[in-house]
Amino acid sequence: MNQRPWLVESDKPSYQVLKWIGGGGFGQVFKVVRNGQVVACKQVQLENAEAALDEYDHMKALRGAPHIASLHDGLEYNCKTATLSFFMDYYRGKDLDRQVQMLRGAAEHFTESQIIEIGYQIAVALEFCHSKNILHQDMKPMNGKRPTPDA
């Protein structure tokens, strides 16, 4: 009997990868189709499993938070690749770091009102995290999405 009904163990993922979004030391993030829906999938190597399970628990606690992608039900372990995968809302658009680089390249900048709005959204999201006793340990422009019409 499965002690963790939320954990699906398989050698074949339940999703189709559309494209790589980004990654770092902790894992890789992909745009995927799962159950007919486009979502973001974070894949973490098994050696980081405990950290991934902690993040999964934190993301569950943050469901419904303003300006934070909501976690979807289900965690998958792929025994072929020794990876854990969890799923969250996918946001179209460029991350804040890419937007800054594009503006810099075009000798442009964010307007004062855009900067205030971005700062406000970050503050509201962090306040929600802190209200749940969760410390966001990876605040950086690459983790901030600003939705845009183009994918």
Phi and psi in radians as a Rosetta constraint file:
Dihedral C 1 N 2 CA 2 C 2 CIRCULARHARMONIC -1.249 0.35
Dihedral N 2 CA 2 C 2 N 3 CIRCULARHARMONIC 2.059 0.35
Dihedral C 2 N 3 CA 3 C 3 CIRCULARHARMONIC -1.277 0.35
Dihedral N 3 CA 3 C 3 N 4 CIRCULARHARMONIC -0.317 0.35
Dihedral C 3 N 4 CA 4 C 4 CIRCULARHARMONIC -2.192 0.35
Dihedral N 4 CA 4 C 4 N 5 CIRCULARHARMONIC 1.521 0.35
Dihedral C 4 N 5 CA 5 C 5 CIRCULARHARMONIC -1.088 0.35
Dihedral N 5 CA 5 C 5 N 6 CIRCULARHARMONIC -0.344 0.35
Dihedral C 5 N 6 CA 6 C 6 CIRCULARHARMONIC -1.440 0.35
Dihedral N 6 CA 6 C 6 N 7 CIRCULARHARMONIC -0.165 0.35
Dihedral C 6 N 7 CA 7 C 7 CIRCULARHARMONIC -1.789 0.35
Dihedral N 7 CA 7 C 7 N 8 CIRCULARHARMONIC 2.094 0.35
Dihedral C 7 N 8 CA 8 C 8 CIRCULARHARMONIC -1.763 0.35
Dihedral N 8 CA 8 C 8 N 9 CIRCULARHARMONIC 2.186 0.35
Dihedral C 8 N 9 CA 9 C 9 CIRCULARHARMONIC -1.867 0.35
Dihedral N 9 CA 9 C 9 N 10 CIRCULARHARMONIC 2.210 0.35
Dihedral C 9 N 10 CA 10 C 10 CIRCULARHARMONIC -2.781 0.35
Dihedral N 10 CA 10 C 10 N 11 CIRCULARHARMONIC 2.858 0.35
Dihedral C 10 N 11 CA 11 C 11 CIRCULARHARMONIC -1.798 0.35
Dihedral N 11 CA 11 C 11 N 12 CIRCULARHARMONIC 0.030 0.35
Dihedral C 11 N 12 CA 12 C 12 CIRCULARHARMONIC -2.297 0.35
Dihedral N 12 CA 12 C 12 N 13 CIRCULARHARMONIC 2.055 0.35
Dihedral C 12 N 13 CA 13 C 13 CIRCULARHARMONIC -1.142 0.35
Dihedral N 13 CA 13 C 13 N 14 CIRCULARHARMONIC 2.713 0.35
Dihedral C 13 N 14 CA 14 C 14 CIRCULARHARMONIC -1.569 0.35
Dihedral N 14 CA 14 C 14 N 15 CIRCULARHARMONIC 0.310 0.35
Dihedral C 14 N 15 CA 15 C 15 CIRCULARHARMONIC -2.457 0.35
Dihedral N 15 CA 15 C 15 N 16 CIRCULARHARMONIC 2.850 0.35
Dihedral C 15 N 16 CA 16 C 16 CIRCULARHARMONIC -2.045 0.35
Dihedral N 16 CA 16 C 16 N 17 CIRCULARHARMONIC 2.169 0.35
Dihedral C 16 N 17 CA 17 C 17 CIRCULARHARMONIC -1.293 0.35
Dihedral N 17 CA 17 C 17 N 18 CIRCULARHARMONIC 2.242 0.35
Dihedral C 17 N 18 CA 18 C 18 CIRCULARHARMONIC -1.676 0.35
Dihedral N 18 CA 18 C 18 N 19 CIRCULARHARMONIC -0.770 0.35
Dihedral C 18 N 19 CA 19 C 19 CIRCULARHARMONIC -2.891 0.35
Dihedral N 19 CA 19 C 19 N 20 CIRCULARHARMONIC 2.752 0.35
Dihedral C 19 N 20 CA 20 C 20 CIRCULARHARMONIC -1.387 0.35
Dihedral N 20 CA 20 C 20 N 21 CIRCULARHARMONIC 2.337 0.35
Dihedral C 20 N 21 CA 21 C 21 CIRCULARHARMONIC -1.735 0.35
Dihedral N 21 CA 21 C 21 N 22 CIRCULARHARMONIC -0.776 0.35
Dihedral C 21 N 22 CA 22 C 22 CIRCULARHARMONIC 3.022 0.35
Dihedral N 22 CA 22 C 22 N 23 CIRCULARHARMONIC -3.129 0.35
Dihedral C 22 N 23 CA 23 C 23 CIRCULARHARMONIC 3.133 0.35
Dihedral N 23 CA 23 C 23 N 24 CIRCULARHARMONIC 3.123 0.35
Dihedral C 23 N 24 CA 24 C 24 CIRCULARHARMONIC -2.868 0.35
Dihedral N 24 CA 24 C 24 N 25 CIRCULARHARMONIC -2.692 0.35
Dihedral C 24 N 25 CA 25 C 25 CIRCULARHARMONIC -1.134 0.35
Dihedral N 25 CA 25 C 25 N 26 CIRCULARHARMONIC -0.466 0.35
Dihedral C 25 N 26 CA 26 C 26 CIRCULARHARMONIC -1.492 0.35
Dihedral N 26 CA 26 C 26 N 27 CIRCULARHARMONIC -0.589 0.35
Dihedral C 26 N 27 CA 27 C 27 CIRCULARHARMONIC 3.045 0.35
Dihedral N 27 CA 27 C 27 N 28 CIRCULARHARMONIC -3.038 0.35
Dihedral C 27 N 28 CA 28 C 28 CIRCULARHARMONIC -2.091 0.35
Dihedral N 28 CA 28 C 28 N 29 CIRCULARHARMONIC 2.547 0.35
Dihedral C 28 N 29 CA 29 C 29 CIRCULARHARMONIC -2.074 0.35
Dihedral N 29 CA 29 C 29 N 30 CIRCULARHARMONIC 2.341 0.35
Dihedral C 29 N 30 CA 30 C 30 CIRCULARHARMONIC -2.213 0.35
Dihedral N 30 CA 30 C 30 N 31 CIRCULARHARMONIC 2.635 0.35
Dihedral C 30 N 31 CA 31 C 31 CIRCULARHARMONIC -1.524 0.35
Dihedral N 31 CA 31 C 31 N 32 CIRCULARHARMONIC 2.176 0.35
Dihedral C 31 N 32 CA 32 C 32 CIRCULARHARMONIC -2.364 0.35
Dihedral N 32 CA 32 C 32 N 33 CIRCULARHARMONIC 2.872 0.35
Dihedral C 32 N 33 CA 33 C 33 CIRCULARHARMONIC -1.891 0.35
Dihedral N 33 CA 33 C 33 N 34 CIRCULARHARMONIC 2.190 0.35
Dihedral C 33 N 34 CA 34 C 34 CIRCULARHARMONIC -2.398 0.35
Dihedral N 34 CA 34 C 34 N 35 CIRCULARHARMONIC 2.190 0.35
Dihedral C 34 N 35 CA 35 C 35 CIRCULARHARMONIC 0.939 0.35
Dihedral N 35 CA 35 C 35 N 36 CIRCULARHARMONIC 0.674 0.35
Dihedral C 35 N 36 CA 36 C 36 CIRCULARHARMONIC 1.320 0.35
Dihedral N 36 CA 36 C 36 N 37 CIRCULARHARMONIC 0.158 0.35
Dihedral C 36 N 37 CA 37 C 37 CIRCULARHARMONIC -2.156 0.35
Dihedral N 37 CA 37 C 37 N 38 CIRCULARHARMONIC 2.442 0.35
Dihedral C 37 N 38 CA 38 C 38 CIRCULARHARMONIC -1.410 0.35
Dihedral N 38 CA 38 C 38 N 39 CIRCULARHARMONIC 2.152 0.35
Dihedral C 38 N 39 CA 39 C 39 CIRCULARHARMONIC -2.429 0.35
Dihedral N 39 CA 39 C 39 N 40 CIRCULARHARMONIC 2.948 0.35
Dihedral C 39 N 40 CA 40 C 40 CIRCULARHARMONIC -1.645 0.35
Dihedral N 40 CA 40 C 40 N 41 CIRCULARHARMONIC 2.431 0.35
Dihedral C 40 N 41 CA 41 C 41 CIRCULARHARMONIC -2.124 0.35
Dihedral N 41 CA 41 C 41 N 42 CIRCULARHARMONIC 2.134 0.35
Dihedral C 41 N 42 CA 42 C 42 CIRCULARHARMONIC -1.740 0.35
Dihedral N 42 CA 42 C 42 N 43 CIRCULARHARMONIC 2.122 0.35
Dihedral C 42 N 43 CA 43 C 43 CIRCULARHARMONIC -1.870 0.35
Dihedral N 43 CA 43 C 43 N 44 CIRCULARHARMONIC 2.277 0.35
Dihedral C 43 N 44 CA 44 C 44 CIRCULARHARMONIC -2.206 0.35
Dihedral N 44 CA 44 C 44 N 45 CIRCULARHARMONIC 2.336 0.35
Dihedral C 44 N 45 CA 45 C 45 CIRCULARHARMONIC -1.154 0.35
Dihedral N 45 CA 45 C 45 N 46 CIRCULARHARMONIC 2.628 0.35
Dihedral C 45 N 46 CA 46 C 46 CIRCULARHARMONIC -1.010 0.35
Dihedral N 46 CA 46 C 46 N 47 CIRCULARHARMONIC -0.559 0.35
Dihedral C 46 N 47 CA 47 C 47 CIRCULARHARMONIC -1.116 0.35
Dihedral N 47 CA 47 C 47 N 48 CIRCULARHARMONIC -0.304 0.35
Dihedral C 47 N 48 CA 48 C 48 CIRCULARHARMONIC -1.819 0.35
Dihedral N 48 CA 48 C 48 N 49 CIRCULARHARMONIC 0.350 0.35
Dihedral C 48 N 49 CA 49 C 49 CIRCULARHARMONIC -1.047 0.35
Dihedral N 49 CA 49 C 49 N 50 CIRCULARHARMONIC -0.741 0.35
Dihedral C 49 N 50 CA 50 C 50 CIRCULARHARMONIC -1.112 0.35
Dihedral N 50 CA 50 C 50 N 51 CIRCULARHARMONIC -0.746 0.35
Dihedral C 50 N 51 CA 51 C 51 CIRCULARHARMONIC -1.122 0.35
Dihedral N 51 CA 51 C 51 N 52 CIRCULARHARMONIC -0.665 0.35
Dihedral C 51 N 52 CA 52 C 52 CIRCULARHARMONIC -1.140 0.35
Dihedral N 52 CA 52 C 52 N 53 CIRCULARHARMONIC -0.725 0.35
Dihedral C 52 N 53 CA 53 C 53 CIRCULARHARMONIC -1.149 0.35
Dihedral N 53 CA 53 C 53 N 54 CIRCULARHARMONIC -0.642 0.35
Dihedral C 53 N 54 CA 54 C 54 CIRCULARHARMONIC -1.093 0.35
Dihedral N 54 CA 54 C 54 N 55 CIRCULARHARMONIC -0.792 0.35
Dihedral C 54 N 55 CA 55 C 55 CIRCULARHARMONIC -1.106 0.35
Dihedral N 55 CA 55 C 55 N 56 CIRCULARHARMONIC -0.696 0.35
Dihedral C 55 N 56 CA 56 C 56 CIRCULARHARMONIC -1.029 0.35
Dihedral N 56 CA 56 C 56 N 57 CIRCULARHARMONIC -0.801 0.35
Dihedral C 56 N 57 CA 57 C 57 CIRCULARHARMONIC -1.084 0.35
Dihedral N 57 CA 57 C 57 N 58 CIRCULARHARMONIC -0.726 0.35
Dihedral C 57 N 58 CA 58 C 58 CIRCULARHARMONIC -1.122 0.35
Dihedral N 58 CA 58 C 58 N 59 CIRCULARHARMONIC -0.748 0.35
Dihedral C 58 N 59 CA 59 C 59 CIRCULARHARMONIC -1.120 0.35
Dihedral N 59 CA 59 C 59 N 60 CIRCULARHARMONIC -0.637 0.35
Dihedral C 59 N 60 CA 60 C 60 CIRCULARHARMONIC -1.076 0.35
Dihedral N 60 CA 60 C 60 N 61 CIRCULARHARMONIC -0.727 0.35
Dihedral C 60 N 61 CA 61 C 61 CIRCULARHARMONIC -1.176 0.35
Dihedral N 61 CA 61 C 61 N 62 CIRCULARHARMONIC -0.411 0.35
Dihedral C 61 N 62 CA 62 C 62 CIRCULARHARMONIC -1.682 0.35
Dihedral N 62 CA 62 C 62 N 63 CIRCULARHARMONIC 0.107 0.35
Dihedral C 62 N 63 CA 63 C 63 CIRCULARHARMONIC -0.961 0.35
Dihedral N 63 CA 63 C 63 N 64 CIRCULARHARMONIC 2.343 0.35
Dihedral C 63 N 64 CA 64 C 64 CIRCULARHARMONIC 1.475 0.35
Dihedral N 64 CA 64 C 64 N 65 CIRCULARHARMONIC 0.018 0.35
Dihedral C 64 N 65 CA 65 C 65 CIRCULARHARMONIC -1.226 0.35
Dihedral N 65 CA 65 C 65 N 66 CIRCULARHARMONIC 2.512 0.35
Dihedral C 65 N 66 CA 66 C 66 CIRCULARHARMONIC -1.209 0.35
Dihedral N 66 CA 66 C 66 N 67 CIRCULARHARMONIC 2.379 0.35
Dihedral C 66 N 67 CA 67 C 67 CIRCULARHARMONIC 1.146 0.35
Dihedral N 67 CA 67 C 67 N 68 CIRCULARHARMONIC 0.385 0.35
Dihedral C 67 N 68 CA 68 C 68 CIRCULARHARMONIC -2.250 0.35
Dihedral N 68 CA 68 C 68 N 69 CIRCULARHARMONIC 2.286 0.35
Dihedral C 68 N 69 CA 69 C 69 CIRCULARHARMONIC -1.047 0.35
Dihedral N 69 CA 69 C 69 N 70 CIRCULARHARMONIC 2.329 0.35
Dihedral C 69 N 70 CA 70 C 70 CIRCULARHARMONIC -1.433 0.35
Dihedral N 70 CA 70 C 70 N 71 CIRCULARHARMONIC 2.428 0.35
Dihedral C 70 N 71 CA 71 C 71 CIRCULARHARMONIC -1.320 0.35
Dihedral N 71 CA 71 C 71 N 72 CIRCULARHARMONIC 2.454 0.35
Dihedral C 71 N 72 CA 72 C 72 CIRCULARHARMONIC -1.682 0.35
Dihedral N 72 CA 72 C 72 N 73 CIRCULARHARMONIC 2.737 0.35
Dihedral C 72 N 73 CA 73 C 73 CIRCULARHARMONIC -1.160 0.35
Dihedral N 73 CA 73 C 73 N 74 CIRCULARHARMONIC 2.571 0.35
Dihedral C 73 N 74 CA 74 C 74 CIRCULARHARMONIC 1.787 0.35
Dihedral N 74 CA 74 C 74 N 75 CIRCULARHARMONIC 2.315 0.35
Dihedral C 74 N 75 CA 75 C 75 CIRCULARHARMONIC -2.248 0.35
Dihedral N 75 CA 75 C 75 N 76 CIRCULARHARMONIC 2.311 0.35
Dihedral C 75 N 76 CA 76 C 76 CIRCULARHARMONIC -2.031 0.35
Dihedral N 76 CA 76 C 76 N 77 CIRCULARHARMONIC 2.434 0.35
Dihedral C 76 N 77 CA 77 C 77 CIRCULARHARMONIC -1.972 0.35
Dihedral N 77 CA 77 C 77 N 78 CIRCULARHARMONIC 2.111 0.35
Dihedral C 77 N 78 CA 78 C 78 CIRCULARHARMONIC -1.696 0.35
Dihedral N 78 CA 78 C 78 N 79 CIRCULARHARMONIC 1.930 0.35
Dihedral C 78 N 79 CA 79 C 79 CIRCULARHARMONIC -1.246 0.35
Dihedral N 79 CA 79 C 79 N 80 CIRCULARHARMONIC -0.366 0.35
Dihedral C 79 N 80 CA 80 C 80 CIRCULARHARMONIC -1.247 0.35
Dihedral N 80 CA 80 C 80 N 81 CIRCULARHARMONIC -0.772 0.35
Dihedral C 80 N 81 CA 81 C 81 CIRCULARHARMONIC -1.769 0.35
Dihedral N 81 CA 81 C 81 N 82 CIRCULARHARMONIC -0.059 0.35
Dihedral C 81 N 82 CA 82 C 82 CIRCULARHARMONIC 0.931 0.35
Dihedral N 82 CA 82 C 82 N 83 CIRCULARHARMONIC 0.834 0.35
Dihedral C 82 N 83 CA 83 C 83 CIRCULARHARMONIC -2.163 0.35
Dihedral N 83 CA 83 C 83 N 84 CIRCULARHARMONIC 2.568 0.35
Dihedral C 83 N 84 CA 84 C 84 CIRCULARHARMONIC -1.734 0.35
Dihedral N 84 CA 84 C 84 N 85 CIRCULARHARMONIC 2.421 0.35
Dihedral C 84 N 85 CA 85 C 85 CIRCULARHARMONIC -2.222 0.35
Dihedral N 85 CA 85 C 85 N 86 CIRCULARHARMONIC 2.341 0.35
Dihedral C 85 N 86 CA 86 C 86 CIRCULARHARMONIC -2.299 0.35
Dihedral N 86 CA 86 C 86 N 87 CIRCULARHARMONIC 2.829 0.35
Dihedral C 86 N 87 CA 87 C 87 CIRCULARHARMONIC -2.196 0.35
Dihedral N 87 CA 87 C 87 N 88 CIRCULARHARMONIC 2.507 0.35
Dihedral C 87 N 88 CA 88 C 88 CIRCULARHARMONIC -2.559 0.35
Dihedral N 88 CA 88 C 88 N 89 CIRCULARHARMONIC 3.010 0.35
Dihedral C 88 N 89 CA 89 C 89 CIRCULARHARMONIC -0.946 0.35
Dihedral N 89 CA 89 C 89 N 90 CIRCULARHARMONIC 2.486 0.35
Dihedral C 89 N 90 CA 90 C 90 CIRCULARHARMONIC -1.808 0.35
Dihedral N 90 CA 90 C 90 N 91 CIRCULARHARMONIC 2.290 0.35
Dihedral C 90 N 91 CA 91 C 91 CIRCULARHARMONIC -1.970 0.35
Dihedral N 91 CA 91 C 91 N 92 CIRCULARHARMONIC 2.188 0.35
Dihedral C 91 N 92 CA 92 C 92 CIRCULARHARMONIC -1.225 0.35
Dihedral N 92 CA 92 C 92 N 93 CIRCULARHARMONIC 2.686 0.35
Dihedral C 92 N 93 CA 93 C 93 CIRCULARHARMONIC 2.120 0.35
Dihedral N 93 CA 93 C 93 N 94 CIRCULARHARMONIC 3.105 0.35
Dihedral C 93 N 94 CA 94 C 94 CIRCULARHARMONIC -1.748 0.35
Dihedral N 94 CA 94 C 94 N 95 CIRCULARHARMONIC 2.608 0.35
Dihedral C 94 N 95 CA 95 C 95 CIRCULARHARMONIC -1.272 0.35
Dihedral N 95 CA 95 C 95 N 96 CIRCULARHARMONIC 2.863 0.35
Dihedral C 95 N 96 CA 96 C 96 CIRCULARHARMONIC -1.055 0.35
Dihedral N 96 CA 96 C 96 N 97 CIRCULARHARMONIC -0.658 0.35
Dihedral C 96 N 97 CA 97 C 97 CIRCULARHARMONIC -1.075 0.35
Dihedral N 97 CA 97 C 97 N 98 CIRCULARHARMONIC -0.804 0.35
Dihedral C 97 N 98 CA 98 C 98 CIRCULARHARMONIC -1.123 0.35
Dihedral N 98 CA 98 C 98 N 99 CIRCULARHARMONIC -0.670 0.35
Dihedral C 98 N 99 CA 99 C 99 CIRCULARHARMONIC -1.128 0.35
Dihedral N 99 CA 99 C 99 N 100 CIRCULARHARMONIC -0.722 0.35
Dihedral C 99 N 100 CA 100 C 100 CIRCULARHARMONIC -1.089 0.35
Dihedral N 100 CA 100 C 100 N 101 CIRCULARHARMONIC -0.791 0.35
Dihedral C 100 N 101 CA 101 C 101 CIRCULARHARMONIC -1.076 0.35
Dihedral N 101 CA 101 C 101 N 102 CIRCULARHARMONIC -0.719 0.35
Dihedral C 101 N 102 CA 102 C 102 CIRCULARHARMONIC -1.129 0.35
Dihedral N 102 CA 102 C 102 N 103 CIRCULARHARMONIC -0.752 0.35
Dihedral C 102 N 103 CA 103 C 103 CIRCULARHARMONIC -1.127 0.35
Dihedral N 103 CA 103 C 103 N 104 CIRCULARHARMONIC -0.740 0.35
Dihedral C 103 N 104 CA 104 C 104 CIRCULARHARMONIC -1.059 0.35
Dihedral N 104 CA 104 C 104 N 105 CIRCULARHARMONIC -0.749 0.35
Dihedral C 104 N 105 CA 105 C 105 CIRCULARHARMONIC -1.117 0.35
Dihedral N 105 CA 105 C 105 N 106 CIRCULARHARMONIC -0.504 0.35
Dihedral C 105 N 106 CA 106 C 106 CIRCULARHARMONIC -1.679 0.35
Dihedral N 106 CA 106 C 106 N 107 CIRCULARHARMONIC 0.194 0.35
Dihedral C 106 N 107 CA 107 C 107 CIRCULARHARMONIC 0.957 0.35
Dihedral N 107 CA 107 C 107 N 108 CIRCULARHARMONIC 0.689 0.35
Dihedral C 107 N 108 CA 108 C 108 CIRCULARHARMONIC -2.093 0.35
Dihedral N 108 CA 108 C 108 N 109 CIRCULARHARMONIC -3.127 0.35
Dihedral C 108 N 109 CA 109 C 109 CIRCULARHARMONIC -2.722 0.35
Dihedral N 109 CA 109 C 109 N 110 CIRCULARHARMONIC 2.889 0.35
Dihedral C 109 N 110 CA 110 C 110 CIRCULARHARMONIC -1.205 0.35
Dihedral N 110 CA 110 C 110 N 111 CIRCULARHARMONIC 2.596 0.35
Dihedral C 110 N 111 CA 111 C 111 CIRCULARHARMONIC -1.323 0.35
Dihedral N 111 CA 111 C 111 N 112 CIRCULARHARMONIC 2.865 0.35
Dihedral C 111 N 112 CA 112 C 112 CIRCULARHARMONIC -1.040 0.35
Dihedral N 112 CA 112 C 112 N 113 CIRCULARHARMONIC -0.715 0.35
Dihedral C 112 N 113 CA 113 C 113 CIRCULARHARMONIC -1.179 0.35
Dihedral N 113 CA 113 C 113 N 114 CIRCULARHARMONIC -0.600 0.35
Dihedral C 113 N 114 CA 114 C 114 CIRCULARHARMONIC -1.153 0.35
Dihedral N 114 CA 114 C 114 N 115 CIRCULARHARMONIC -0.720 0.35
Dihedral C 114 N 115 CA 115 C 115 CIRCULARHARMONIC -1.109 0.35
Dihedral N 115 CA 115 C 115 N 116 CIRCULARHARMONIC -0.747 0.35
Dihedral C 115 N 116 CA 116 C 116 CIRCULARHARMONIC -1.090 0.35
Dihedral N 116 CA 116 C 116 N 117 CIRCULARHARMONIC -0.761 0.35
Dihedral C 116 N 117 CA 117 C 117 CIRCULARHARMONIC -1.124 0.35
Dihedral N 117 CA 117 C 117 N 118 CIRCULARHARMONIC -0.758 0.35
Dihedral C 117 N 118 CA 118 C 118 CIRCULARHARMONIC -1.088 0.35
Dihedral N 118 CA 118 C 118 N 119 CIRCULARHARMONIC -0.823 0.35
Dihedral C 118 N 119 CA 119 C 119 CIRCULARHARMONIC -1.054 0.35
Dihedral N 119 CA 119 C 119 N 120 CIRCULARHARMONIC -0.716 0.35
Dihedral C 119 N 120 CA 120 C 120 CIRCULARHARMONIC -1.104 0.35
Dihedral N 120 CA 120 C 120 N 121 CIRCULARHARMONIC -0.797 0.35
Dihedral C 120 N 121 CA 121 C 121 CIRCULARHARMONIC -1.091 0.35
Dihedral N 121 CA 121 C 121 N 122 CIRCULARHARMONIC -0.708 0.35
Dihedral C 121 N 122 CA 122 C 122 CIRCULARHARMONIC -1.119 0.35
Dihedral N 122 CA 122 C 122 N 123 CIRCULARHARMONIC -0.782 0.35
Dihedral C 122 N 123 CA 123 C 123 CIRCULARHARMONIC -1.092 0.35
Dihedral N 123 CA 123 C 123 N 124 CIRCULARHARMONIC -0.739 0.35
Dihedral C 123 N 124 CA 124 C 124 CIRCULARHARMONIC -1.119 0.35
Dihedral N 124 CA 124 C 124 N 125 CIRCULARHARMONIC -0.757 0.35
Dihedral C 124 N 125 CA 125 C 125 CIRCULARHARMONIC -1.119 0.35
Dihedral N 125 CA 125 C 125 N 126 CIRCULARHARMONIC -0.772 0.35
Dihedral C 125 N 126 CA 126 C 126 CIRCULARHARMONIC -1.151 0.35
Dihedral N 126 CA 126 C 126 N 127 CIRCULARHARMONIC -0.676 0.35
Dihedral C 126 N 127 CA 127 C 127 CIRCULARHARMONIC -1.057 0.35
Dihedral N 127 CA 127 C 127 N 128 CIRCULARHARMONIC -0.726 0.35
Dihedral C 127 N 128 CA 128 C 128 CIRCULARHARMONIC -1.109 0.35
Dihedral N 128 CA 128 C 128 N 129 CIRCULARHARMONIC -0.789 0.35
Dihedral C 128 N 129 CA 129 C 129 CIRCULARHARMONIC -0.989 0.35
Dihedral N 129 CA 129 C 129 N 130 CIRCULARHARMONIC -0.849 0.35
Dihedral C 129 N 130 CA 130 C 130 CIRCULARHARMONIC -1.142 0.35
Dihedral N 130 CA 130 C 130 N 131 CIRCULARHARMONIC -0.557 0.35
Dihedral C 130 N 131 CA 131 C 131 CIRCULARHARMONIC -1.154 0.35
Dihedral N 131 CA 131 C 131 N 132 CIRCULARHARMONIC -0.365 0.35
Dihedral C 131 N 132 CA 132 C 132 CIRCULARHARMONIC -1.757 0.35
Dihedral N 132 CA 132 C 132 N 133 CIRCULARHARMONIC 0.197 0.35
Dihedral C 132 N 133 CA 133 C 133 CIRCULARHARMONIC 1.036 0.35
Dihedral N 133 CA 133 C 133 N 134 CIRCULARHARMONIC 0.655 0.35
Dihedral C 133 N 134 CA 134 C 134 CIRCULARHARMONIC -2.003 0.35
Dihedral N 134 CA 134 C 134 N 135 CIRCULARHARMONIC 2.228 0.35
Dihedral C 134 N 135 CA 135 C 135 CIRCULARHARMONIC -1.766 0.35
Dihedral N 135 CA 135 C 135 N 136 CIRCULARHARMONIC 2.100 0.35
Dihedral C 135 N 136 CA 136 C 136 CIRCULARHARMONIC -1.348 0.35
Dihedral N 136 CA 136 C 136 N 137 CIRCULARHARMONIC 2.040 0.35
Dihedral C 136 N 137 CA 137 C 137 CIRCULARHARMONIC -1.791 0.35
Dihedral N 137 CA 137 C 137 N 138 CIRCULARHARMONIC 0.226 0.35
Dihedral C 137 N 138 CA 138 C 138 CIRCULARHARMONIC -2.455 0.35
Dihedral N 138 CA 138 C 138 N 139 CIRCULARHARMONIC 0.801 0.35
Dihedral C 138 N 139 CA 139 C 139 CIRCULARHARMONIC -1.294 0.35
Dihedral N 139 CA 139 C 139 N 140 CIRCULARHARMONIC 2.091 0.35
Dihedral C 139 N 140 CA 140 C 140 CIRCULARHARMONIC -2.828 0.35
Dihedral N 140 CA 140 C 140 N 141 CIRCULARHARMONIC 2.748 0.35
Dihedral C 140 N 141 CA 141 C 141 CIRCULARHARMONIC -0.999 0.35
Dihedral N 141 CA 141 C 141 N 142 CIRCULARHARMONIC -0.529 0.35
Dihedral C 141 N 142 CA 142 C 142 CIRCULARHARMONIC -1.191 0.35
Dihedral N 142 CA 142 C 142 N 143 CIRCULARHARMONIC -0.323 0.35
Dihedral C 142 N 143 CA 143 C 143 CIRCULARHARMONIC -1.636 0.35
Dihedral N 143 CA 143 C 143 N 144 CIRCULARHARMONIC 0.042 0.35
Dihedral C 143 N 144 CA 144 C 144 CIRCULARHARMONIC -1.863 0.35
Dihedral N 144 CA 144 C 144 N 145 CIRCULARHARMONIC 2.146 0.35
Dihedral C 144 N 145 CA 145 C 145 CIRCULARHARMONIC -1.801 0.35
Dihedral N 145 CA 145 C 145 N 146 CIRCULARHARMONIC 2.396 0.35
Dihedral C 145 N 146 CA 146 C 146 CIRCULARHARMONIC -2.038 0.35
Dihedral N 146 CA 146 C 146 N 147 CIRCULARHARMONIC 1.873 0.35
Dihedral C 146 N 147 CA 147 C 147 CIRCULARHARMONIC -0.964 0.35
Dihedral N 147 CA 147 C 147 N 148 CIRCULARHARMONIC 2.400 0.35
Dihedral C 147 N 148 CA 148 C 148 CIRCULARHARMONIC -2.337 0.35
Dihedral N 148 CA 148 C 148 N 149 CIRCULARHARMONIC 2.787 0.35
Dihedral C 148 N 149 CA 149 C 149 CIRCULARHARMONIC -1.083 0.35
Dihedral N 149 CA 149 C 149 N 150 CIRCULARHARMONIC -0.526 0.35
Dihedral C 149 N 150 CA 150 C 150 CIRCULARHARMONIC -1.664 0.35
Dihedral N 150 CA 150 C 150 N 151 CIRCULARHARMONIC 2.467 0.35
